[in-house]
Amino acid sequence: MSHKLLILALMLVLGACTNKDQLKKILKENPDVMTEAIEANPDKFIDALNNAVKKSQEVMAKRREEEESKALEDSFNKPMVAEIRSDETFRGPKDAPLTLIEYSDFECPFCSRGFNTVMELMKKYEGKIRFVYKHLPLSFHPQAMIASQYYEALRLQDPEKAFKLHDAIYLNQRSLQNGEKFLQAEAKKTGADMARLAKDVKSEAVMKRIQQDIEEAGKFGFQGTPGFLLNGVPVKGAYPTSHFDDLISKLKEKGKVNL
């Protein structure tokens, strides 16, 4: 009898019983039933609970996978549209059929992986892809915001110098912990006008542009970094090049891009 009560109690806890009213009635009339059943069969209860939790996790994971798959499929037909500013800085041809936009944090280790993936894609699809770097500095990375400011201030002087700084940061990310000392040294190597840089780094134009990127990232549901848009198809996380290859293949299959 106690074993049956254990099962009934477990089913009630997990919401898996089809006759909840009956079980509620039993427990209302016998409030100590569940406690006694568990105490009498602790091993069976734990095993049953673990199995139920595992099954529940599997169901939730499958449901999440199905939802993500559907959302991805929808994004091919209804791509997310990011703002491409009139003074946008591109790496690659401005009229390339593939547009890769990254929302990134200079101090994020996963963004360092993202940097490697971007460079591989730029090489693999040379002449057919353009890259746009946008900002999503996370609050718990103390040097991320100032690094974004230096990038944008330098971009006002020369986009190529900005990308040189971009590359230098990701190739020497640990050195970013030295803050402005490191950023100033790397900016100087690009041939930057350091007096103008010092003036622009905290300017309203620079801060406004970074804030616009942050808000746009939020609109697309990017909370962590890196986040990408490949022709409007979102990629959340530091996925390998092969993942982007698959997306490009699907874009071609669906007639969304011609390479």
C-alpha positions in Angstrom: 0.0 0.0 0.0 2.8 2.4 0.9 4.4 1.9 -2.5 1.2 2.8 -4.3 0.8 5.9 -2.2 4.4 6.8 -3.0 3.7 6.7 -6.7 0.5 8.7 -6.3 2.3 11.3 -4.3 5.1 11.6 -6.8 2.6 11.9 -9.6 0.8 14.7 -7.8 4.0 16.6 -7.1 5.0 16.4 -10.7 1.6 17.2 -12.0 1.6 13.9 -14.1 -1.6 12.3 -12.8 -4.8 12.5 -14.8 -7.0 12.3 -11.8 -5.7 15.1 -9.6 -9.0 15.7 -7.8 -9.0 12.2 -6.4 -5.5 12.5 -5.2 -6.1 15.9 -3.6 -9.1 14.4 -1.8 -7.0 11.5 -0.5 -4.3 13.9 0.7 -6.8 16.3 2.3 -8.3 13.5 4.3 -4.9 11.9 5.1 -2.3 14.8 5.2 0.4 12.5 6.5 0.2 10.0 3.7 2.8 11.6 1.5 5.3 12.1 4.3 4.8 8.5 5.5 5.2 7.1 2.0 8.4 8.9 1.4 9.9 8.0 4.8 8.9 4.3 4.2 10.4 4.2 0.7 13.2 6.9 0.5 15.3 5.0 -2.1 12.3 4.4 -4.3 11.1 7.9 -4.0 14.6 9.3 -4.9 14.9 7.0 -7.9 11.4 7.8 -9.1 12.0 11.5 -8.7 15.4 11.4 -10.5 13.8 9.5 -13.4 10.9 12.0 -13.5 13.3 15.0 -13.5 15.4 13.4 -16.2 12.4 12.7 -18.4 11.1 16.2 -17.8 14.5 17.7 -18.8 14.5 15.6 -21.9 11.0 16.8 -22.8 11.9 20.4 -22.2 15.1 20.2 -24.2 13.2 18.7 -27.1 10.6 21.3 -26.9 13.3 24.1 -26.7 15.1 22.5 -29.7 11.8 22.5 -31.7 11.1 26.1 -30.8 14.6 27.2 -31.8 14.4 25.3 -35.0 11.0 26.9 -35.9 12.4 30.3 -35.0 15.4 29.8 -37.2 13.2 28.6 -40.1 11.1 31.7 -39.6 14.1 34.0 -39.7 14.9 32.9 -43.2 11.5 34.2 -44.4 11.4 37.1 -42.0 15.0 38.2 -41.4 16.0 40.6 -38.7 16.8 44.0 -40.2 19.7 45.9 -38.6 20.4 49.5 -39.3 23.2 50.0 -41.8 24.2 53.6 -41.3 25.2 56.0 -44.1 28.7 56.1 -42.7 28.9 52.4 -41.9 32.3 50.8 -41.8 32.6 47.5 -43.7 35.3 44.9 -43.8 34.8 43.5 -47.3 32.9 44.9 -50.4 30.1 47.2 -49.6 27.8 45.5 -52.1 28.7 41.9 -51.0 25.7 39.5 -51.1 26.4 38.2 -47.6 26.2 40.6 -44.7 27.6 39.5 -41.3 26.9 41.8 -38.4 28.4 41.1 -35.0 27.3 42.5 -31.6 30.3 42.1 -29.5 32.3 42.8 -26.3 36.0 43.4 -26.6 36.7 41.8 -23.2 34.5 38.7 -23.7 36.6 35.5 -24.2 33.8 34.0 -26.4 34.0 37.0 -28.6 37.7 36.2 -29.1 36.5 32.9 -30.6 33.9 34.8 -32.6 36.8 37.0 -34.0 38.6 33.9 -35.3 35.4 32.6 -36.9 34.8 36.0 -38.6 38.3 36.0 -40.0 37.9 32.5 -41.3 34.6 33.5 -43.0 36.1 36.6 -44.5 38.8 34.5 -46.1 36.6 31.6 -47.2 34.0 33.9 -48.8 36.4 36.6 -49.9 34.7 39.1 -52.1 31.2 37.8 -51.3 30.9 38.8 -47.6 30.9 42.1 -45.8 31.4 42.4 -42.0 30.0 45.1 -39.7 31.2 45.3 -36.1 28.7 46.6 -33.5 29.0 47.0 -29.8 27.4 45.1 -26.9 29.8 45.8 -23.9 28.7 43.9 -20.9 28.5 45.6 -17.5 30.7 43.0 -15.8 33.6 43.5 -18.2 35.2 46.7 -16.8 37.3 47.4 -20.0 34.7 46.6 -22.6 33.0 50.0 -22.8 36.2 52.0 -23.0 37.5 49.7 -25.7 34.4 50.3 -27.7 34.9 54.0 -27.2 38.4 53.8 -28.5 37.3 51.8 -31.5 34.6 54.3 -32.4 36.8 57.4 -31.8 39.4 55.9 -34.1 36.8 55.0 -36.7 36.0 58.7 -36.9 39.6 59.2 -38.1 40.0 56.2 -40.4 37.9 53.0 -40.6 41.0 50.9 -41.4 42.8 52.2 -38.3 39.7 51.2 -36.3 39.8 47.6 -37.6 43.5 47.5 -36.9 42.7 48.3 -33.3 39.8 45.8 -33.3 42.2 43.0 -34.5 44.9 44.0 -32.0 42.5 43.8 -29.1 41.3 40.3 -29.9 44.8 39.0 -30.7 46.0 40.3 -27.3 42.9 40.3 -25.3 44.6 39.6 -22.0 46.5 42.8 -22.3 43.1 44.7 -22.3 43.2 44.4 -18.5 45.7 47.2 -18.6 42.9 49.5 -19.9 43.7 52.8 -21.6 47.4 52.2 -21.4 47.1 49.3 -23.7 44.5 51.0 -25.9 46.5 54.1 -26.3 49.6 52.1 -27.2 47.8 50.1 -29.9 46.0 53.2 -31.2 49.4 54.9 -31.6 50.7 51.9 -33.6 47.9 52.5 -36.2 49.2 56.1 -36.8 46.2 57.7 -35.0 46.0 61.4 -34.3 46.3 60.9 -30.5 45.2 64.5 -29.6 42.0 64.1 -31.6 41.5 60.6 -30.2 41.7 61.8 -26.6 39.0 64.4 -27.5 36.7 62.0 -29.4 36.9 59.0 -27.1 34.3 60.4 -24.6 32.4 62.5 -27.1 28.6 62.5 -27.5 28.8 61.1 -31.0 30.8 58.1 -29.8 28.7 57.4 -26.8 25.5 57.7 -28.8 26.6 55.3 -31.5 27.5 52.6 -28.9 24.2 53.1 -27.1 22.3 52.7 -30.4 24.1 49.4 -30.9 23.3 48.2 -27.4 19.6 49.0 -27.9 19.5 47.3 -31.3 21.1 44.2 -29.9 18.4 44.1 -27.2 15.7 44.4 -29.8 17.0 41.3 -31.5 17.2 39.4 -28.2 21.0 39.4 -27.8 21.7 39.5 -24.1 25.1 37.8 -24.2 28.0 38.0 -26.6 28.8 37.4 -29.3 25.6 37.7 -31.3 25.5 37.7 -35.1 23.1 38.4 -37.9 23.9 36.6 -41.2 21.7 38.2 -43.8 19.2 38.7 -40.9 19.4 35.2 -39.6 20.4 35.3 -35.9 23.2 33.3 -34.3 23.5 33.5 -30.5 27.0 32.5 -29.3 30.5 31.7 -30.5 29.6 29.0 -33.1 32.3 27.5 -35.4 32.7 28.4 -39.1 30.8 25.3 -40.1 27.7 26.6 -38.5 27.7 29.7 -40.7 28.5 27.5 -43.7 25.3 25.6 -43.0 23.3 28.8 -42.8 24.8 30.0 -46.0 23.9 26.8 -47.7 20.3 27.1 -46.5 20.2 30.7 -47.7 21.3 29.5 -51.1 18.8 26.6 -51.1 15.9 28.9 -50.3 17.0 31.4 -53.0 17.7 34.1 -50.5 21.3 34.6 -51.7 23.2 34.0 -54.9 26.9 33.4 -54.6 
